[in-house]
Amino acid sequence: MTIFRLFLTLGFTSFGGPAAHLALFHQVFVRERQWLSAQQYQWLLAWSSALPGPSSSQVGLGIGYLRGGLWGALAAWLGFTLPIATLLIAAALGVQQVSSAGLDAAAQSIQWLIIAVIAKAAWDMVKQQVHQRYQALLLVIGVLAGVFATHQLLAVGLVALGAVLGLQQSGLSLGALPKPRMNIFSALFIAIGLLSFLAGDQLWAAAYRVGALVIGGGHVALPWMQNEAALMQGATTQTFWAGYGLTQALPGPMFGFAGYLGALAGGNVLSGVVAVLAVFLPGALLILAIARMPATQSAGTQALLNGAVPVAIGLLFSALATPLDWAYRAGLDAWLSIALAGALLAARVPVPYLVIGFAVLGWVR
């Protein structure tokens, strides 16, 4: 119960996205409670960055697993995820009750804000992760693939190609990678992944594929979710952006947005719960597969990350193509709103406040 209680508290108070979540986890579980060593925490952090899935949720789940085994992992994930998932599923079921004109106006205003939020998040990732020419080239390739690719498997292949190129550019071979150890968790990840591709456009399969393919979590998941018909079938442009804006205003993991889309798609709580469970499951299985491995850093793992992450950032930038086209069609008001949002973000105004402000601004205009 202690694990669940602590993570539930964090689920209600962890604003600011993955970076803020991870800093808070370090403060609470390494410095204050000393549930794990700094080396163990860095090990979980390194792997959560390299593996598909939501990084802060994976680290939290790994902490719970090291502290209390499988039940501890479940308690940590449930506590951290329950607040945002519950609120977003409820929002999805209630969104149809909102005045259509009011919702459209608020969603459009939030949409211009989200363009600035995603652009800033992607640019911050570029500054942190892209330092070499080959990485810049992979970034551009990722953007082009995201805009023009007709099948998500092309994007998957490019991420894998980027990882191999990162290894080659570091002067390392495959022998520098940690030796994979097949266990029940990695076997389940592969088996369910294969089933998800065979299942096609079923809701659980679409959500699982998103969780299994996204490296970087957070905003990076957006283009992958948009490409899954089963997740998007219940969402209009207005309800999608209204929900994504609400996700920015809430504490906890952004992958909870899958619950919102799932509830819209199925029109009920169960569909939202299924989407949440499925989107988090791949990352959970992967972090459980490595959580008890010896906590040593791998130059090979970092090299793979150096190549894969720029492609993922490029895919994130590509998610701006359609909203920017809408802004072009909307005219000067849209660009002024985007500029205002960018200035406020640069001034470090918290995103939750901006979401509320832009929603109200759109509603009353």
Helices and strands as residue ranges (DSSP letters): H 2-13, H 18-25, I 26-32, H 38-50, H 55-94, G 95-97, H 100-129, H 133-148, H 152-169, G 174-176, H 184-198, H 203-213, G 218-220, H 221-226, H 229-232, H 237-249, G 254-256, H 257-266, H 269-290, H 299-318, H 321-330, H 332-346, H 351-364
